[in-house]
Amino acid sequence: MSLWVWLIKDTFVNDAAVLVIKKEKREALSQYKAGFITISGITALFNFLPVLNIFGPFFGEIAMFNY
């Protein structure tokens, strides 16, 4: 489970940051680490639920953009 959280956090944070945040401000993302881990944990839980796993990536990406 922790591997899923780590992979989702790194992938989604980088995807969302590249599209929305300027390069100079990306280093300041470490102060929001707890929120990113929480969102990634919820997204990882979606992967283990049979029908909801289809919506897991969508939830994760939308939540990262809104956060």
Secondary structure as the mmCIF struct_conf table of DSSP 4:
data_model
#
loop_
_struct_conf.conf_type_id
_struct_conf.id
_struct_conf.beg_label_comp_id
_struct_conf.beg_label_asym_id
_struct_conf.beg_label_seq_id
_struct_conf.end_label_comp_id
_struct_conf.end_label_asym_id
_struct_conf.end_label_seq_id
HELX_RH_AL_P HELX_RH_AL_P1 SER A 2 VAL A 20
BEND BEND1 ILE A 21 ILE A 21
HELX_RH_3T_P HELX_RH_3T_P1 LYS A 23 TYR A 32
HELX_RH_AL_P HELX_RH_AL_P2 LYS A 33 ASN A 47
TURN_TY1_P TURN_TY1_P1 PHE A 48 PHE A 48
BEND BEND2 LEU A 49 LEU A 49
TURN_TY1_P TURN_TY1_P2 PRO A 50 VAL A 51
HELX_RH_3T_P HELX_RH_3T_P2 LEU A 52 ILE A 54
TURN_TY1_P TURN_TY1_P3 PHE A 55 PHE A 55
HELX_RH_AL_P HELX_RH_AL_P3 GLY A 56 ASN A 66
#
